[in-house]
Structure formats: structure tokens, C-alpha cells
Amino acid sequence: MSIAQRPNNHSLFNRYKVLGYIRKFYNYNFSKDKLLARRLHQILGFVPSDLALYKLAFFHKSTNAEKGNGVAGQNNERLEYLGDAVLGTIVAEYLFNKYPNSDEGFLTKMRSKIVKRSSLNKIGDKMALDTILLEYNNTRLSRSMLGNAVEALVGAIYLECGYNETKRYVVKKLLRKYLDIHELETFDDNYKSQLLEWSQKNGKQVAYKVIAKYKFEKRDRFKVAVLLDGNKIAVADDFNKKSAEQMASEKALVALGIRTEEEEED
């Protein structure tokens, strides 16, 4: 083939672009997973080319392939891992640009409020990801599966579209649509600190005790109790001891009437 006959980079790019359009058209109209393609179009604003990748984003590790929707041994953990890293970077960059005069401590706290598990669970709930998770999992859905799916979905978008398109999606479709950033500026999510402050004002003694440590999904999980003047008033468990203390503190605040159950659900 002569130099004149060789396809240049521009023509190759156009060819791949056309193939991508054809694939998206097929996914939306003729694929056996066209219902998923249409749901994702509503959620993402575009039809994915690689539907198998996005389907994988909704497979929890506790699910097997009995329903015929996936491949045995595959789940969304790797996509969740990737999405967690990408999401953290995008949020950090977004906050860095949004608050040019804020210090590192403020930016770190704000990022933590946005990417923490409970925040992602709420976003996943508002996105109605539970309807897709129910379709592709044969296990009881837990609230944390919503946040996991959000991260896995971000990972899938990153693999197909690259960083810039993923950033555009996260900022426009997640941060601005589902979060009130300005409200988060003053929101205090340090429940342990709130409980300790309340106890000091009211002459009470608060202590935390690990009452159990066990293996769950091959990871250490901690069950922590909050003791008020030696009496157990709340218990929570998580893979991280500090997170379990925070969760138990929030439950204790509800038990003491300092927070309402509605606030805990929010």
C-alpha cells in the first residue's frame, strides 16, 4: 500500500466514531439489553457503546450468574475501585477550583462529605439505581449497594469516555443535580464530636467499646457500642472502626432525642 493509500489518523478516528454511533444505535434499538441502554440513556444522557461494561457495574459480589445476566465470578468491585479513585480526583479538582481561597483542611472535609458512603448511597437512591440493581442481582439489596453502584458507574464512564467526559458528567449530573454544595459547607457530620460535646455539657461520660470483630466478605468488620455512663445506648458496625464509631454516635444522638430519625435517614 502506497503512502497515499494509507488511512491517516483523522480518517481512522472518523471510522471509529461512526462505528461507535452504529453500536450505540444498535444497543438502544436492537440489543437484548436495550432496556438497560434506554435506562442508562435517561441516567447518563447518552447511550453507552459497551453495554456489558455498564451491566457489570450493577453486579454485586454477593450475586452469582444464576439469573443468566452475567458471567460467574465477575462483579463490580474492580469498577467500584476505579470509580472511587476517579470520583475522588474529580471532586478534589472541583472543590479546588470552586474555593480558591480555602485551606486544605476545609477542602478535605468538603471532599469527605461528598464522597463518603452515606452521601453516595443517597445519590444512588435519587438516581433510582435500585431498579437496575434489582434486575441484575439475586440477593437482598443493602443501602451500601447504591453507593457502590455509583462508584462503579463512574468507573465505567471513565473507561469508555475518558477523564474529561467523566468529569463533565460527575459535575453536571451528580454534584450539581443531587447535592447542595453550599449546604454542605455548614453541615456538621462529625457525630462523635457532637455526642462528646453534649455529654460534657450534661455531665455524662461517653465511651466506645469494640464488642465484636469478625470477618465479612473476607474483610475485618468492627461492631462498636456507645456507652453512656456505662450503659450501652447504641451499636453499629462497619469495616472501619472509626466509621463504626461515627455511625454508632449518630444512632446514640437519635436515641437521646438530639437528632431525629428523619435526619438520620437523610
Buried (B, 14 or more C-beta within 10 A) or exposed (E): EEEEEEEEEEEEEEEEEEEBEEBBEBBBEEBEBBEBBBBBBEBBEBBBBBBEBBBBBBBBBEBBEEEEBBEEEBBBBEBBEBBBBBBBBBBBBBBEEEBEEBEEEEBEBBBEBBBBBBBBBBBBBEBEBBEBBEBBBEEEBEBBBBBBBBBBBBBBBBBBBEEEEBBBBBBEBBBEEBBEBEEBEEEEBEBBEBBBEBBEEEEEEBEBEEEEEEEEEEEEBBBBBBBBEEEBBBBBBBEBBEBBBBBBBBBBBBBBEBBEEEEBEE
